[in-house]
Structures are given as C-alpha cells and as structure tokens.
C-alpha cells in the first residue's frame, strides 16, 4: 500500500472525474467517471486493478454521485480507509488574480471560488458543488484546490492586460488568465528534467478538444493563448478560438442573437465541429484521406493558427529551444505534429519521422539529433500534478 494517497476530483456541470493517486510513484490506484448527473439515467464507471465496474442508474446530483463513488471504493476497492488518504485535491479552472498556487480549502476559499463564478461560469460553479459535497462526505481529510489559472497568474502585464479601457477592465477584472495551467506547468517542468536544463525557452501545445499554447522561459510562463476565458486562442474542437469581437455585435444586430445563443455558438458549435461537422480528429483525417475538401480546409485552418502562435511566441521569447506536444491530440496525432513541424523548417526544426510515428506512454524526443529545436511528446498528467501540489500543502 502507498505511503499516502490523494483523491483527485474534477467536478463538471454533469460529471465527476476522479482518480486515487500515489503522488510518490505517480501511479493511479483507481479511477472513474460519473456521467449524466441530473439526467433521467446516469452512469458510473469505476476502474481498479484491471477490473471495471459500470453502473447505470439515475444520479440526481453531485452529492448522490460522489456518495456512490465512495461506496464503490469500499465494495470494489481499493478501500479508502486503508489507502492512507492525505488529501483530496480539487481542480478549479478560474482562480482570478487571487491564487498563484494551490490553496487549503476553508470557508474563505470557498467564498472566493464562488465569487469568481462570473469569470468561469461553465466551470467554477460545478467545481464548487464538488468541493462542498466532498468536504461533507470526507470531513476528516484536508481538501486542496488547484487552479488552472495559477501558473499564468504571474504573466507579464504586457501579456496579461488587454488594450481595453483601464477603468472598465480593472472594475470587472477583465484580463488574460489563461487555462490548462496545471498541464502546462507539469509538461514544461518534465521537459526541463528530460533535457537537463532549467534555462529553456519552451512552447507547450496542449491540444485536446480544448486547446492552448504557452510560452515558458526558465520555468516561468510569459504568454498563453487562452484569455479571460478558455475561448480565446487556438482553434479547438467546438470553440472558435481567436475571432474579431465585433462578430458578436454583428450577429446580435443582424441575426438577432442574444448573449446565451452567442455563447453557445462560439463555445459549442464552432471550431472543428463548426468548420467541418466533426471534432474528433480521427474522423477528420479519415475524411481528408477520402478527399473531403471541407475537412482538409478545417485542418489547414487549425494548423495555420498553431503556426501563428509558435511564430509569435518564438519572437516573444527571442528564440526557441523546445516545442512540446501534449494532451489527447498532441500526444496521439502524429500527422498534426508532422504537418506543423514541416512548416517550421525555417526555425531549424527537423522531425524524426520514425520517432514521431511511434506510440509510447513515455515522454520522448521526436526530433532528429541535428534539429535546432528539440521537439517532444510529453503525456500530460494533471491528476498527478494536482496530487503533488496538494501534498505540498499538507
């Protein structure tokens, strides 16, 4: 049995993802997902020791979901009573300007997370529900919040501040907060360890259904693509990424769309899904291989945006030592890595085709020895990062 473990909880609006982590070895001892909370029929999947338990039943709310998860730990293992839980770590997206690292949960922290709901309306409310329920069900264990924005809290003002009227921006806390910071911090520090250097100029591309880029110099973030919300930046699965904000005014005037409709359009019906009807890159590539011009155009737009960010961040940092791909698409889509790197030859990027095409769960270099920029694939592990940050406080 591990010396101590951390139960990591990621609470969404209709789901709870969880993992029991040994922060020393990095091993996940159990994991699971509660889905379709509040719908007519929910589902709970619990994995432990090669075994998978699936329950189809109504899950009326987060409390019922988490209570069932705790029951599954006892019935299917590993027993939480014997797992030496040292902390419960919670992922929270928006920490605003108040949190530059993990925080022990107390009433004041809960209230601050609640006050930040307007800046993270899709994420902070559900996360707070998960925190409150978990504290009731596991009252004898310290609870720690880890914020997606914390790694970017120290961004230079030139990067963080929009050219918006200063009084309005300050009054309503409008600035660039970034997101995926836990992943960017974990991946960039892994690259530094792997290459044996802490003076690197790095770009990390976190490419999943949500996608973001960061520029990291000597371990500190100096720029990131997501802004006030996770909508800004790269082309994503269903999000527009960068778009002229006047498109909002135009659609309000011409199409009669209200704020809710525009929010849904930009966040749920755009990106790759809006461009070609598919936000699963495997399906997009199948269509490209079959000669589908719309899918090819969507991929060109996706890679063009990546190229712009890599170029601009290289300029911001005054050079580039390492370019790293992570998250579901970044780790698994060799074709996207190849297409982007082929357009970065001017930077001295040389991809090793064989290494790039090889699948592996390990962090690895996929560029040639002669490449002036190291290109890496590093599987992200936000749960492990959250567990270790939680342990740093308890």
FENKAMO-V165143 format. One record per residue. N is the residue number from 1. SS is DSSP state (h for helix, s for strand, l for the rest). PSI is psi in radians with two decimals (NA if undefined). BURIAL is b if it has 16 or more other C-alpha atoms within 10 Angstrom, else e. Layout:
BEGIN
n=N ss=SS psi=PSI burial=BURIAL
n=N ss=SS psi=PSI burial=BURIAL
END
This chain:
BEGIN
n=1 ss=l psi=2.48 burial=e
n=2 ss=l psi=2.63 burial=e
n=3 ss=l psi=-0.75 burial=e
n=4 ss=l psi=2.73 burial=b
n=5 ss=s psi=2.89 burial=b
n=6 ss=s psi=2.27 burial=b
n=7 ss=s psi=2.00 burial=b
n=8 ss=s psi=2.23 burial=b
n=9 ss=s psi=2.27 burial=b
n=10 ss=s psi=1.77 burial=b
n=11 ss=s psi=2.08 burial=b
n=12 ss=l psi=-3.10 burial=b
n=13 ss=l psi=-0.61 burial=b
n=14 ss=l psi=0.37 burial=b
n=15 ss=l psi=2.77 burial=b
n=16 ss=s psi=2.06 burial=b
n=17 ss=s psi=2.46 burial=b
n=18 ss=s psi=2.75 burial=b
n=19 ss=s psi=2.36 burial=b
n=20 ss=s psi=2.03 burial=b
n=21 ss=s psi=2.40 burial=b
n=22 ss=l psi=1.84 burial=b
n=23 ss=l psi=-0.34 burial=b
n=24 ss=l psi=-0.88 burial=e
n=25 ss=l psi=-0.35 burial=e
n=26 ss=l psi=0.04 burial=e
n=27 ss=l psi=2.42 burial=e
n=28 ss=s psi=2.02 burial=b
n=29 ss=s psi=-0.43 burial=b
n=30 ss=s psi=2.74 burial=b
n=31 ss=s psi=2.86 burial=b
n=32 ss=s psi=3.11 burial=b
n=33 ss=s psi=2.26 burial=b
n=34 ss=s psi=2.18 burial=b
n=35 ss=s psi=2.75 burial=b
n=36 ss=l psi=0.74 burial=b
n=37 ss=l psi=2.30 burial=b
n=38 ss=l psi=-0.11 burial=b
n=39 ss=l psi=3.05 burial=e
n=40 ss=l psi=-0.72 burial=e
n=41 ss=l psi=2.20 burial=e
n=42 ss=s psi=-3.14 burial=b
n=43 ss=s psi=2.47 burial=b
n=44 ss=s psi=2.21 burial=b
n=45 ss=s psi=2.22 burial=b
n=46 ss=s psi=2.21 burial=b
n=47 ss=s psi=2.34 burial=b
n=48 ss=s psi=2.26 burial=b
n=49 ss=l psi=0.92 burial=e
n=50 ss=l psi=-0.22 burial=e
n=51 ss=s psi=2.54 burial=e
n=52 ss=s psi=2.18 burial=e
n=53 ss=s psi=2.22 burial=e
n=54 ss=s psi=2.21 burial=e
n=55 ss=s psi=2.21 burial=e
n=56 ss=s psi=1.97 burial=e
n=57 ss=s psi=2.74 burial=e
n=58 ss=l psi=2.40 burial=b
n=59 ss=l psi=1.62 burial=b
n=60 ss=l psi=-0.62 burial=b
n=61 ss=l psi=3.12 burial=b
n=62 ss=h psi=-0.63 burial=b
n=63 ss=h psi=-0.81 burial=b
n=64 ss=h psi=-0.70 burial=e
n=65 ss=h psi=-0.83 burial=b
n=66 ss=h psi=-0.62 burial=b
n=67 ss=h psi=-0.70 burial=e
n=68 ss=h psi=-0.65 burial=b
n=69 ss=h psi=-0.79 burial=b
n=70 ss=h psi=-0.63 burial=b
n=71 ss=h psi=-0.71 burial=e
n=72 ss=h psi=-0.63 burial=b
n=73 ss=h psi=-0.69 burial=b
n=74 ss=h psi=-0.71 burial=e
n=75 ss=h psi=-0.63 burial=e
n=76 ss=h psi=-0.29 burial=b
n=77 ss=l psi=2.87 burial=b
n=78 ss=l psi=2.57 burial=b
n=79 ss=l psi=2.19 burial=e
n=80 ss=l psi=-0.48 burial=b
n=81 ss=l psi=-0.52 burial=e
n=82 ss=l psi=-0.03 burial=e
n=83 ss=l psi=-0.01 burial=b
n=84 ss=l psi=0.92 burial=e
n=85 ss=s psi=2.14 burial=b
n=86 ss=s psi=-0.40 burial=b
n=87 ss=s psi=2.79 burial=b
n=88 ss=s psi=2.16 burial=b
n=89 ss=s psi=2.28 burial=b
n=90 ss=s psi=2.32 burial=b
n=91 ss=s psi=2.22 burial=b
n=92 ss=s psi=2.31 burial=b
n=93 ss=l psi=-0.90 burial=b
n=94 ss=l psi=2.01 burial=b
n=95 ss=l psi=0.04 burial=b
n=96 ss=l psi=-2.52 burial=b
n=97 ss=l psi=0.18 burial=e
n=98 ss=l psi=-0.39 burial=e
n=99 ss=l psi=2.04 burial=b
n=100 ss=l psi=0.23 burial=b
n=101 ss=l psi=-3.04 burial=b
n=102 ss=l psi=2.77 burial=b
n=103 ss=s psi=2.38 burial=b
n=104 ss=s psi=2.28 burial=b
n=105 ss=l psi=2.20 burial=b
n=106 ss=l psi=-3.03 burial=e
n=107 ss=h psi=-0.66 burial=e
n=108 ss=h psi=-0.71 burial=e
n=109 ss=h psi=-0.75 burial=b
n=110 ss=h psi=-0.78 burial=b
n=111 ss=h psi=-0.65 burial=e
n=112 ss=h psi=-0.72 burial=e
n=113 ss=h psi=-0.69 burial=b
n=114 ss=h psi=-0.72 burial=b
n=115 ss=h psi=-0.40 burial=e
n=116 ss=l psi=0.04 burial=b
n=117 ss=l psi=-0.70 burial=b
n=118 ss=l psi=-0.49 burial=e
n=119 ss=l psi=-0.37 burial=b
n=120 ss=l psi=1.08 burial=b
n=121 ss=l psi=-0.53 burial=e
n=122 ss=l psi=-0.37 burial=e
n=123 ss=l psi=-0.75 burial=b
n=124 ss=h psi=-0.65 burial=b
n=125 ss=h psi=-0.94 burial=b
n=126 ss=h psi=-0.67 burial=b
n=127 ss=h psi=-0.74 burial=b
n=128 ss=h psi=-0.70 burial=b
n=129 ss=h psi=-0.76 burial=b
n=130 ss=h psi=-0.71 burial=b
n=131 ss=h psi=-0.83 burial=b
n=132 ss=h psi=-0.73 burial=b
n=133 ss=h psi=-0.79 burial=b
n=134 ss=h psi=-0.66 burial=b
n=135 ss=h psi=-0.57 burial=b
n=136 ss=h psi=-0.72 burial=e
n=137 ss=h psi=-0.46 burial=e
n=138 ss=l psi=1.21 burial=e
n=139 ss=l psi=-0.29 burial=e
n=140 ss=l psi=0.09 burial=e
n=141 ss=l psi=2.42 burial=e
n=142 ss=l psi=2.45 burial=b
n=143 ss=s psi=2.40 burial=b
n=144 ss=s psi=2.35 burial=b
n=145 ss=s psi=2.41 burial=b
n=146 ss=s psi=2.19 burial=b
n=147 ss=s psi=2.37 burial=b
n=148 ss=l psi=-0.44 burial=b
n=149 ss=l psi=-0.21 burial=b
n=150 ss=h psi=-0.73 burial=b
n=151 ss=h psi=-0.45 burial=b
n=152 ss=h psi=0.10 burial=b
n=153 ss=l psi=-0.50 burial=b
n=154 ss=l psi=0.36 burial=b
n=155 ss=l psi=2.51 burial=b
n=156 ss=l psi=2.55 burial=e
n=157 ss=h psi=-0.57 burial=e
n=158 ss=h psi=-0.48 burial=e
n=159 ss=h psi=-0.64 burial=b
n=160 ss=h psi=-0.50 burial=b
n=161 ss=l psi=2.29 burial=b
n=162 ss=l psi=2.75 burial=e
n=163 ss=l psi=0.87 burial=e
n=164 ss=l psi=2.63 burial=e
n=165 ss=l psi=2.16 burial=e
n=166 ss=h psi=-0.74 burial=e
n=167 ss=h psi=-0.76 burial=e
n=168 ss=h psi=-0.80 burial=e
n=169 ss=h psi=-0.77 burial=e
n=170 ss=h psi=-0.70 burial=e
n=171 ss=h psi=-0.70 burial=e
n=172 ss=l psi=0.23 burial=e
n=173 ss=l psi=0.76 burial=e
n=174 ss=l psi=1.94 burial=b
n=175 ss=l psi=3.14 burial=b
n=176 ss=l psi=2.03 burial=b
n=177 ss=l psi=-0.42 burial=b
n=178 ss=l psi=3.10 burial=b
n=179 ss=l psi=3.08 burial=b
n=180 ss=l psi=0.32 burial=b
n=181 ss=h psi=-0.60 burial=b
n=182 ss=h psi=-0.72 burial=b
n=183 ss=h psi=-0.82 burial=b
n=184 ss=h psi=-0.70 burial=b
n=185 ss=h psi=-0.80 burial=b
n=186 ss=h psi=-0.82 burial=b
n=187 ss=h psi=-0.79 burial=b
n=188 ss=h psi=-0.62 burial=b
n=189 ss=h psi=-0.58 burial=b
n=190 ss=h psi=-0.71 burial=b
n=191 ss=h psi=-0.77 burial=b
n=192 ss=h psi=-0.75 burial=b
n=193 ss=h psi=-0.75 burial=e
n=194 ss=h psi=-0.70 burial=e
n=195 ss=h psi=-0.09 burial=e
n=196 ss=l psi=0.56 burial=e
n=197 ss=l psi=2.41 burial=e
n=198 ss=l psi=0.22 burial=e
n=199 ss=l psi=0.40 burial=e
n=200 ss=l psi=2.58 burial=b
n=201 ss=s psi=1.95 burial=b
n=202 ss=s psi=2.58 burial=b
n=203 ss=s psi=2.23 burial=b
n=204 ss=s psi=2.23 burial=b
n=205 ss=s psi=1.83 burial=b
n=206 ss=s psi=1.75 burial=b
n=207 ss=s psi=1.77 burial=b
n=208 ss=l psi=-2.73 burial=b
n=209 ss=l psi=-0.67 burial=b
n=210 ss=l psi=2.48 burial=b
n=211 ss=s psi=2.51 burial=b
n=212 ss=s psi=2.73 burial=b
n=213 ss=s psi=2.61 burial=b
n=214 ss=s psi=2.63 burial=b
n=215 ss=s psi=2.18 burial=b
n=216 ss=s psi=2.15 burial=b
n=217 ss=s psi=2.13 burial=b
n=218 ss=l psi=0.69 burial=e
n=219 ss=l psi=-0.06 burial=b
n=220 ss=s psi=2.36 burial=b
n=221 ss=s psi=2.30 burial=b
n=222 ss=s psi=-0.21 burial=b
n=223 ss=s psi=2.73 burial=b
n=224 ss=s psi=2.72 burial=b
n=225 ss=l psi=-0.54 burial=b
n=226 ss=l psi=2.63 burial=b
n=227 ss=l psi=-2.15 burial=b
n=228 ss=l psi=-0.66 burial=b
n=229 ss=l psi=3.02 burial=b
n=230 ss=l psi=0.24 burial=b
n=231 ss=l psi=-0.52 burial=b
n=232 ss=l psi=2.69 burial=b
n=233 ss=l psi=-2.23 burial=b
n=234 ss=l psi=2.80 burial=b
n=235 ss=l psi=2.31 burial=b
n=236 ss=l psi=-3.04 burial=b
n=237 ss=l psi=-0.87 burial=b
n=238 ss=l psi=0.03 burial=b
n=239 ss=l psi=2.56 burial=b
n=240 ss=l psi=-0.60 burial=b
n=241 ss=l psi=-2.71 burial=b
n=242 ss=l psi=2.30 burial=e
n=243 ss=l psi=2.59 burial=e
n=244 ss=l psi=2.11 burial=e
n=245 ss=l psi=-0.37 burial=e
n=246 ss=h psi=-0.24 burial=e
n=247 ss=h psi=-0.56 burial=e
n=248 ss=h psi=-0.86 burial=b
n=249 ss=h psi=-0.72 burial=e
n=250 ss=h psi=-0.83 burial=e
n=251 ss=h psi=-0.54 burial=e
n=252 ss=h psi=-0.75 burial=e
n=253 ss=h psi=-0.82 burial=e
n=254 ss=h psi=-0.68 burial=e
n=255 ss=l psi=-0.11 burial=e
n=256 ss=l psi=0.41 burial=e
n=257 ss=l psi=2.44 burial=b
n=258 ss=l psi=3.13 burial=e
n=259 ss=h psi=-0.72 burial=e
n=260 ss=h psi=-0.75 burial=e
n=261 ss=h psi=-0.71 burial=e
n=262 ss=h psi=-0.73 burial=b
n=263 ss=h psi=-0.83 burial=e
n=264 ss=h psi=-0.77 burial=e
n=265 ss=h psi=-0.84 burial=b
n=266 ss=h psi=-0.58 burial=b
n=267 ss=h psi=-0.53 burial=b
n=268 ss=h psi=-0.39 burial=e
n=269 ss=l psi=0.31 burial=b
n=270 ss=l psi=-2.59 burial=b
n=271 ss=h psi=-2.56 burial=b
n=272 ss=h psi=-0.66 burial=b
n=273 ss=h psi=-0.76 burial=b
n=274 ss=h psi=-0.56 burial=b
n=275 ss=h psi=-0.66 burial=b
n=276 ss=h psi=0.02 burial=b
n=277 ss=l psi=-0.11 burial=b
n=278 ss=l psi=2.33 burial=b
n=279 ss=l psi=0.12 burial=b
n=280 ss=l psi=1.97 burial=e
n=281 ss=h psi=-0.49 burial=b
n=282 ss=h psi=-0.70 burial=e
n=283 ss=h psi=-0.65 burial=e
n=284 ss=h psi=-0.78 burial=b
n=285 ss=h psi=-0.65 burial=b
n=286 ss=h psi=-0.74 burial=e
n=287 ss=h psi=-0.67 burial=b
n=288 ss=h psi=-0.78 burial=b
n=289 ss=h psi=-0.47 burial=e
n=290 ss=l psi=0.06 burial=e
n=291 ss=l psi=0.30 burial=e
n=292 ss=l psi=1.99 burial=e
n=293 ss=h psi=-0.55 burial=e
n=294 ss=h psi=-0.71 burial=e
n=295 ss=h psi=-0.70 burial=b
n=296 ss=h psi=-0.72 burial=b
n=297 ss=h psi=-0.72 burial=e
n=298 ss=h psi=-0.75 burial=b
n=299 ss=h psi=-0.67 burial=b
n=300 ss=h psi=-0.71 burial=e
n=301 ss=h psi=-0.74 burial=b
n=302 ss=h psi=-0.84 burial=b
n=303 ss=h psi=-0.60 burial=b
n=304 ss=h psi=-0.74 burial=e
n=305 ss=h psi=-0.74 burial=b
n=306 ss=h psi=-0.78 burial=b
n=307 ss=h psi=-0.75 burial=b
n=308 ss=h psi=-0.74 burial=e
n=309 ss=h psi=-0.71 burial=b
n=310 ss=h psi=-0.76 burial=b
n=311 ss=h psi=-0.79 burial=e
n=312 ss=h psi=-0.66 burial=e
n=313 ss=h psi=-0.57 burial=b
n=314 ss=h psi=-0.71 burial=b
n=315 ss=h psi=-0.76 burial=e
n=316 ss=h psi=-0.72 burial=e
n=317 ss=h psi=-0.22 burial=b
n=318 ss=l psi=0.57 burial=e
n=319 ss=l psi=3.05 burial=e
n=320 ss=l psi=2.18 burial=b
n=321 ss=l psi=-0.63 burial=b
n=322 ss=s psi=2.34 burial=b
n=323 ss=s psi=2.09 burial=b
n=324 ss=s psi=2.37 burial=b
n=325 ss=s psi=2.35 burial=b
n=326 ss=s psi=3.07 burial=b
n=327 ss=h psi=3.11 burial=b
n=328 ss=h psi=-0.87 burial=b
n=329 ss=h psi=-0.79 burial=b
n=330 ss=h psi=-0.69 burial=b
n=331 ss=h psi=-0.51 burial=b
n=332 ss=h psi=-0.26 burial=b
n=333 ss=l psi=1.57 burial=b
n=334 ss=h psi=-0.53 burial=b
n=335 ss=h psi=-0.70 burial=e
n=336 ss=h psi=-0.75 burial=b
n=337 ss=h psi=-0.77 burial=b
n=338 ss=h psi=-0.76 burial=b
n=339 ss=h psi=-0.73 burial=e
n=340 ss=h psi=-0.82 burial=b
n=341 ss=h psi=-0.54 burial=b
n=342 ss=h psi=-0.49 burial=e
n=343 ss=l psi=0.07 burial=e
n=344 ss=l psi=0.34 burial=b
n=345 ss=h psi=-0.55 burial=e
n=346 ss=h psi=-0.38 burial=e
n=347 ss=h psi=-0.05 burial=e
n=348 ss=l psi=0.31 burial=e
n=349 ss=l psi=2.21 burial=b
n=350 ss=l psi=2.01 burial=b
n=351 ss=s psi=2.42 burial=b
n=352 ss=l psi=1.87 burial=b
n=353 ss=h psi=-0.75 burial=e
n=354 ss=h psi=-0.79 burial=e
n=355 ss=h psi=-0.67 burial=b
n=356 ss=h psi=-0.63 burial=b
n=357 ss=h psi=-0.15 burial=e
n=358 ss=l psi=2.32 burial=e
n=359 ss=l psi=2.38 burial=e
n=360 ss=l psi=2.51 burial=e
n=361 ss=l psi=-0.02 burial=e
n=362 ss=l psi=2.61 burial=e
n=363 ss=l psi=2.43 burial=b
n=364 ss=s psi=2.70 burial=b
n=365 ss=s psi=2.31 burial=b
n=366 ss=l psi=0.19 burial=b
n=367 ss=s psi=2.89 burial=b
n=368 ss=l psi=2.82 burial=b
n=369 ss=l psi=-0.46 burial=e
n=370 ss=l psi=-0.15 burial=e
n=371 ss=l psi=2.28 burial=b
n=372 ss=l psi=-0.39 burial=b
n=373 ss=l psi=2.24 burial=b
n=374 ss=s psi=2.26 burial=b
n=375 ss=s psi=2.23 burial=b
n=376 ss=s psi=2.74 burial=b
n=377 ss=s psi=2.10 burial=b
n=378 ss=l psi=1.91 burial=b
n=379 ss=l psi=2.23 burial=b
n=380 ss=l psi=2.73 burial=b
n=381 ss=l psi=1.37 burial=e
n=382 ss=h psi=-0.57 burial=b
n=383 ss=h psi=-0.77 burial=b
n=384 ss=h psi=-0.72 burial=b
n=385 ss=h psi=-0.74 burial=b
n=386 ss=h psi=-0.75 burial=b
n=387 ss=h psi=-0.76 burial=b
n=388 ss=h psi=-0.65 burial=b
n=389 ss=h psi=-0.66 burial=b
n=390 ss=h psi=-0.76 burial=b
n=391 ss=h psi=-0.48 burial=b
n=392 ss=h psi=-0.33 burial=e
n=393 ss=h psi=-0.37 burial=e
n=394 ss=l psi=NA burial=e
END
